[in-house]
Amino acid sequence: MADGITMLRVRRIIESDASRRYVVVSAPGKRFSGDIKVTDLLYETYDNVALRGETGESFAKICERFRGIVSELGLEMDIDGLLAETEREILREATPDFCASRGEYLSARIMAQLLGVPFIDARDVVKFGPDGRLDGEQTYSLLAAALKGKKRAVVSGFYGSDADGKVRTFSRGGSDISGAIVARAAGAGLYENWTDVSGFLACDPRIVDNPMPIHTISYKELRELSYMGANVLHSESIFPVREADIPICIKNTFRPEDEGTEIVPTSRYTYSGKRVTGIAGKKDFTVIFLEKSLMNAEIGFTYRVLEVFLKHKISFEHIPTGIDTMSFVIDAAELKNGVLDTICEEIRDAVRPDSLRVIQDIALIAVVGHGMARSVGTSARLFEAIARAGVNVRMIDQGSSELNIIVGVDNDCYERTIKAVYEEFFD
C-alpha cells in the first residue's frame, strides 16, 4: 500500500476474481530505499504528542503521504477533513496503540473508496479480552454480522479494541492476523495473503542463491519455519484459519501470475516426495547447561529451575535433556542488564547442580519436513553434511513428531551450515 500505483494494482487483483470478497490492507510501507514506513512515522508522532502535546513534523509527513496517494488515485474524497479528524483523535486518545493504528485505518478508508465498497472499522468488530488476547468468540460473532449481506467490504487491519473501547494493536505485521480473523469470521474457503514475495522459499535467499520455492506446506511445517525466522507470514496469523481448516495462499502483489505457496491443514497435506520441506534458523542464543548425578531421581528438579525463569519473566526456546543433564536454550535478547549472572546464581541455589555452564553465541537451525519421518537415514545425511562443512554441532533437539530436527552451532558457522544442509537435501 506504499503508493497509489500499488493500490491500483491491488484493485485489479481484487476485481479479477469475484470470489475475492473481503479485503484487509496494511499501512503504507516504504516506496524506495531510505523511505520511512507510515507506521514508524506514527510512532514518532506519538512520541511528539507525549513529550510536547503536538503531532509535529512526523504527522505532517504522514498527511503528505496520504494526500499524495489520493491524488495519484484521482479520488474525490475529503482527505484533508479525514486527516484533520485523525489528528484531533490522536491528540485526544494519546496512546501509542491508537496512534499506530491510524496507518491501517486511513489506508483502509482510501481502499474502500477506491473499490466503492463499505468500510468496516476493526475497532467495532475485533475485540481483545482483559488479558490482552483476542476475544475470538465475540470477534467472530461481531465480524460475521458486519460482513453479512455485503458482497465486498474493506476491514482495517492491525488493531481492534478492548472492553473499554480503547484501541489495541497486534504486534507489528498484525494485518496478517487481521486477515486471518476476517477469513475465519466469513467462513472463507481460502485466505489469500498478498505480500511482496512469491511465497516461501526452502531457505533464506540471502544465504543460498535462488533457493527452491515451496509450493505446498502444512500448517505444522509453517509454524516450525516461521518460529525459526522464516518471516513471510506473521507466525500468529495461522491460528484463526487453522482452527477452521481454511487454507492460506501466499501471493506476490507485484507478480500475481506466480504460483505462490499454499498452506494447507495438516490433515489435507499430501506428501510431495521431498523428505525436507524447508530450512530456517536464528542466531544469538545462550545455553545454560546443568549437570547433576541422579537428576532423574530428584523430584521437582525441573520445576525449581523453571521457577527461577518465571521469577525473572524469561522464556526459553528448548530444553534438550539427558539422564543427568539439562540445557535451557534462551534468546540472548532476554538476558540483558546482568540478568544472566543473577539467574545462574539463583539456579545454583535452587538445585545445587554438580556443574553449571553458560554457552553463548549459539545459532539454531531447524530442518523441517513431514517427509523426514517417512525416510530412513535423514539424520545421518544431515550430520554428515554438517561434518563435511567442518562444523561442530553444539546441540541437537528433535521433536517427538519427527517433523523437525534442530541443531545448535556457533554463530560464526551459521551460514556455512545452512548452505551445507541445503546442498544435501535440495541440490
C-alpha positions, 0 to 999 in steps of 0.5 A: 500500500506504499503508493497509489500505483500499488493500490491500483494494482491491488484493485485489479487483483481484487476485481479479477476474481469475484470470489475475492470478497473481503479485503484487509490492507496494511499501512503504507510501507516504504516506496524506495530505499531510505523511505520511512514506513507510515507506521514508524512515522506514527510512532514518532508522532506519538512520541511528539504528542507525549513529550510536547502535546503536538503531532509535529513534523512526523504527522505532517509527513504522514498527511503528505503521504496520504494526500499524495496517494489520493491524488495519484488515485484521482479520488474525490474524497475529503482527505484533508477533513479525514486527516484533520479528524485523525489528528484531533483523535490522536491528540485526544486518545494519546496512546501509542496503540491508537496512534499506530493504528491510524496507518491501517485505518486511513489506508483502509478508508482510501481502499474502500473508496477506491473499490466503492465498497463499505468500510468496516472499522476493526475497532467495532468488530475485533475485540481483545479480552482483559488479558490482552488476547483476542476475544475470538468468540465475540470477534467472530460473532461481531465480524460475521454480522458486519460482513453479512449481506455485503458482497465486498467490504474493506476491514482495517487491519492491525488493531481492534479494541478492548472492553473499554473501547480503547484501541489495541494493536497486534504486534507489528505485521498484525494485518496478517492476523487481521486477515486471518480473523476476517477469513475465519469470521466469513467462513472463507474457503481460502485466505489469500495473503498478498505480500511482496514475495512469491511465497516461501522459499526452502531457505533464506535467499540471502544465504543460498542463491535462488533457493527452491520455492515451496509450493505446498506446506502444512500448517505444522511445517509453517509454524516450525519455519516461521518460529525459526525466522522464516518471516513471510507470514506473521507466525500468529496469523495461522491460528484463526484459519487453522482452527477452521481448516481454511487454507492460506495462499501466499501471493506476490502483489507485484507478480500475481501470475506466480504460483505462490505457496499454499498452506494447507491443514495438516490433515489435507497435506499430501506428501510431495516426495521431498523428505525436507520441506524447508530450512530456517534458523536464528542466531544469538542464543545462550545455553545454560547447561546443568549437570547433576548425578541422579537428576532423574531421581530428584523430584521437582528438579525441573520445576525449581529451575523453571521457577527461577525463569518465571521469577525473572519473566524469561522464556526459553526456546528448548530444553534438550535433556539427558539422564543427568543433564539439562540445557535451557536454550534462551534468546540472548535478547532476554538476558540483558542488564546482568540478568544472566549472572543473577539467574545462574546464581539463583539456579545454583541455589535452587538445585545445587547442580554438580556443574553449571555452564553458560554457552553463548553465541549459539545459532539454531537451525531447524530442518523441517519436513513431514517427509523426514519421518517417512525416510530412513537415514535423514539424520545421518545425511544431515550430520554428515553434511554438517561434518563435511562443512567442518562444523561442530554441532553444539546441540541437537533437539528433535521433536517427538513428531519427527517433523523437525530436527534442530541443531545448535552451532556457533554463530560464526558457522551459521551460514556455512551450515545452512548452505551445507544442509541445503546442498544435501537435501535440495541440490 
